[in-house]
Amino acid sequence: MTRALAFVVVLLIATTAWAHDERFSASKVEIRPNEVLWAVDVATDGLQKVVKLPAATLKLTEPQLQETKADIVDYLLQNLTVEINGVSVEGEPGPLAPVYETLASGETYISYARQQFRFRSAAEVKRVQLSAKFFLAITNNHHAALTVSWGAGQRVYSRYGPFELELTASAINPTIWSTAGEFILWGMHHIFVGYDHIAFLLGLLLAARRLREMLKVVTSFTVAHSLTLLLAALDLIRLPAAVTESLIAASIVYVAAENYFIKQGRHRWILTFAFGLVHGLGFSSVLRTRLQDLQSIAVPVVSFNLGVEAGQITILLVALPVLLWIRKGPDETATERRQWWLVRVGSMPILLLGLFWLIDRVFQLNLMPF
């Protein structure tokens, strides 16, 4: 046997073993108007490690499998959950069925156990979240393949390790407009709850004296993070999340500290562009999971950026009148004095917050909630 042939044989054996243990499961999920049906196939080799089966995999009979149905159901219900319209729903176990495979010798054996669950909803199903953490005590790299159907649409999802899968009818059978709308809203939501990004922008805006300067800052930030977001979506750039988040915190500290020494914020858009590249990597870590199920990334990435830009402009429109009101004095001297105090007083909480974030992220203390 040549070395190449031996390698192929070993690879086939390893692949076969991998597909029949705790590292793989296959699910078929059907979403109906008032219920969700979830049928999951789990390997009997994997079940042997979490549930006491009465016989070895190759010797297991269907009556013996049915004897352990209560234990199998109990294990699965502990490790999969369904939320319908944001409400957790209790699963009703259905039939347990064996899935047979044939050995090279011609003998058949039960390779998988297929357990069905029904999740009922009194209201019409609009949004579904599937969560699972199969065999987490044994492996962190469990591969779950899910085929989800909703009305006339059907999509296949692939997830590794514990996962949460958000589903809507438009996500299963997306159009360009539904995809664009979904990612625009998600981009806006992300900037509104991204308190580190907001702190960074506010730190920059404090030193800007005119609307034109503020717009240059926001636009520069958008162009920069759009660039790295696209490159990261194409998987051309990737940094560990801990490094990216620490750099974002460092950018907040730098901008807040620089506010105490900067004389003119006129050219600050250049600094904003540099740090915006880093913030784009932070956005990409959130976006990457959502992109893996899509055939095209152009519409989602552009729409997400539009949403982030809309969120930033909203923040600017809220912050601008407040900053102008605080700065405005009865004369030019008073206005300059108020500007001086505004920058120094306003930068302090941003500086402290950035320092807390930086320490928390560098040492991975997980003390800060965001």
N, C-alpha and C positions, 0 to 999 in steps of 0.2 A: 504493500500500500504506500503510495507516494505521500510526501509530507503535506501537500496541498489537499489531497483527498482525505487524509486523516483529520486535517483542520476542519473540513466541511462536515465530516461525521460528528466530530466533537461539538461543532456549532449547532447542528441539528438536534443532538441529544440535549444540549444545554437549553436550547429554545423550547423544546418539548417539555422539559422539566419546569422551566420558568412559567410556562403557560398553565400548569396544572397544580400550582401550589398557592400559598397565601399572597403571592405577589401579583395576582391577577384576578379580576372579577369582570363579569359582563352583565349589564343591566339593560332592560327594555322598559322605558317609562312612557305611559300613554296618559295624556292630559285631556280629560273630558270636561264638559260644561260644569259639572258639580262634583268631580272627584279626580283623584290621581291614582293610577295603577302603576305599581313599581314591582317588576319581577327581576330578581337578582340571582345570577348564577355564581356560586362560590365553590371553589375546588374542594373536593373531599379531603385531599392531602392537607389543605390549609385548615379545614374544619377539625381535623384530627388533633391539631395543636391548641385549639381553644374550646372544643367540645369533646367529651369522651364518647367516641363512636364504639359500638360493640365489636367491630372487626376491622382489620386492616383494609386499606382502600381496595385492593384487588379482590378481596374476599367479601366485601360488604354487599349485602343483599338489600332489595327494596324494602321488605318488612323491617329489617334492622334499621334502615335509614328512617323509616316512619316512626320507629320507637323513639328516636331522638329528636323528633320534630319540635317538641316543646323547648328543648335546649337550644336548637338552632334558631328558632324564632326569637327566643329571649336574647340570644347573642346579637342577632341582626338588629332587633329593635333598640338595643342599647347603643348601636353604632351607626344608625341611619335615622335621619329626621327629615320631615317635610313641613314647610310653612306655606300656607295658602293665603294669599292677600295679607301677608305679614303676621298671620296667626299660626302657631304651632298646632299641628293636627296629629291625633293619635292614630297609629296604623292598625288596621284590622288584618290579621294573618289569613291568607287564603291557602290553597293547596300547596303541598310540597311535592315536587316531582323529581325523579332521578334523570340525569342526562348521561346516556351511555356512550362510550367510545370503544373501538375495537383495537385490540393489540395485534402486533404482527403475526402472532400465532393463530389469530382468528377468534380468540376469546374476547368476550365483552366484559366491561366493568363500569362501575358508576364513577365517572370522572368529576361530575359537578352535581351539586344539589341546587335545584331551582325553587326558590321560595317567592311566593307572590304576596303583595300587601295592597290593601285598598285604603286610601285616605279620602274621607268624605268631607264635603264642604256644603254648608247650608246656602251660602251665597255663590254666585257665579264665579268661577275661577278666572282671575285676571292676571295674577302674578304668582309664581311658584319659586320656592327656594329648596333645592335638594342639598343635603349635607350628609357626608359619610366619613368614617374613619376606620375602615375595615383593617383588621389585623395590625393595629397600631402598636400593640405590645411586642409584635414580632418583627415588623419591618416598617421603616419610614418611607419606603418607596413603592407602596402598593399601587398598581396601575388599574384604574377603574375605567372601563370603556362603557359609555352610555349611549343608547339610541333613543332619542326623545321624539315623540310624535305629538303634534298639537293640531287638530283639525286636519287639513290637507298637507300641512308642512311636516317635515322630518329632518332632524339633524343628528349628527354623531359627535359626541364630545369625548375627549380623552383627558383624564386627570390623574396626577400622581400624588400619593400621600393623602392626608386629610384634605377635604375640599368642600367648598360651598359653590353651588351652581345656581345663578339667578336666571330665571326663565320668564319670558313673556311670549305671547303669540307672534308678535312682530320679530322677536329674536329668532324664533324657529323658522319663520318664513319671511326674511327681511327684504325690504325694498330700499332703494337708495335714500328715499326721503325719511323712512322710519329709522334707518341706521343713522342718518345725519342728525335727526332730531334727538335721538337717544344719546349720542355722544356729545352734542352741544350742551344738553342739560347736565350730562355727567361732568363735563369740563367745568361748567359754572359751579356745580355742587362741590367739585374738588377744590376749587380756589376758595370758596366760601368757608370750607371746613379745614383748609390748609393754613393753619394759624402761623406756621413758620414762614410761608410765602407772603402772607399779609403783613407780618412783622417786618420782613425784608423791604417790601414796597413802602410801608409807612416810614421806615427809617430813611429811605431815599427821598421821599416826598417832603420830609421835614426841612431838608436843606434847599429844596427847589423854591425859587422866589416867584416864578411866573408860570402861568398855565402852559405856555409853550415848553418850558423845561420839564414840567410834569408829564406832558404828552410824550416827549422824547424819551423820558425814563421808562414809561409804560411800554411804548412801542419797541424800544431797544430790548427790553426784557422779553417781550413776546417773540420777536424775531429770533433771539438767541435760544430760548427754550424750545421753539418750534423746530429749529435746526437739529438740536441734539435729540429731541423727541422722535423725529423722523429717522435719524440714524440708528437710534436705539430700537425703534420698531422694526427696522430692517435687520436688526441684530448685528450691525456693524460696530457698535460701541456697547460695552457692558461693563459696569463696575459693581462690586458688591454693594448691596443696599446699605450696609453699615457705613461704608466709606462715603457714599453719596449723601446720606443723611447727616453725617458729621460735617462734610464740606458745606452743606446748606446752613447748618448752625454756625459754622465759622464765618460764612458770608454775612450773617446777621450781626455777629459780634464786630466784624471789621467795619461795616457800614455805620453802625451805631457809634463806635469809638471814633471813626473819622469825622463824624459830625461835630466833634468838639474842636477840630482843628481846621476844617475846610473853610475857605474864604468865599469861594464861588462854586455853585453847583452846576454851572453852565455846561461843563464837559463831563458831567457824571454819567451820562448815558453810556460812555465807553466802559466804565466800571460795571454798569448795570448789564451790559452785553456779556462781559466776561463771566459774571456770576450767574447770569441767566442760563448760560450753557450748563452749569452745574444743576440748577433748579430743573432744567429740562430732563436730566437723568432721573431726578426724583419723580417727575410726572410719569416717565416711561416705566418705572418699576410698578406703578399702579396700573398703567394701561396695558402692559404686556400680557397679563392674564386674559384680559378681555379680547385681545387681538388673535389669540391662538386658535379660536374657533371660526375666524372669518377667512374667506377666500381672498379678499382684497383689503389692504390696509389704508389705501389712499383716502377714501371717504371718512372712515373713523378718525384717522389722525388729523386731517384738516378740520373736521367738525369738532373734535376735542379741543384743538387749539382755538377755534372760534369761540367755544364756550368759555375757555380760560380767559381769552381777551375780553369777552363780554363781562365776565366776573370782575376783572381788573378795572375796567372802565366804570363799572357800578361802584366799586370801592372808591375810585378817584372822584366820582361825582358826589359821593357822600362825604369824603374827607375834605375836598377842596373848599366848600363853603365854611366848614368849621375852621380850617387853617386860616383862611382869609379873614374870618371874623376875629380870631384870636390875634392875628398880626396887626390888624388895622388900628392905628392910633390917630390922635387928633392932628399930628403933624409927622413929617418925615423922620425926625429924630425919635419920636415916641414909637413909630412903626419899626425902626431899626432895633430899638431896645427890646421891644416885644418879640421880634424875630430871634434876637440873641437868646432870650430866655426860653422861647418855645423850643428851639433846637436842643438846648441843653437839658431842659426839664423833660421834654418828650423823648429824648434819646435814652435817658437813664433806664426806664422800665424795659425798653427794647434791648438794651445792652445786657441787663441782668437776665432777661428771659433767654437771650441767645447764649449766654454763658451756661445757664442751667441746661439748655438743650445740648450744647456742645459736650459738657461733662457727662451727661446722661447717655449720649449716643456713642462717645468714644469708649467709655467704660461699660457700655451696654447694661446700665443699671435698670432701665425700664421704669423709671420713677415718674417721668412725664407722661401724661395721657395722650399726647400727640406730638 
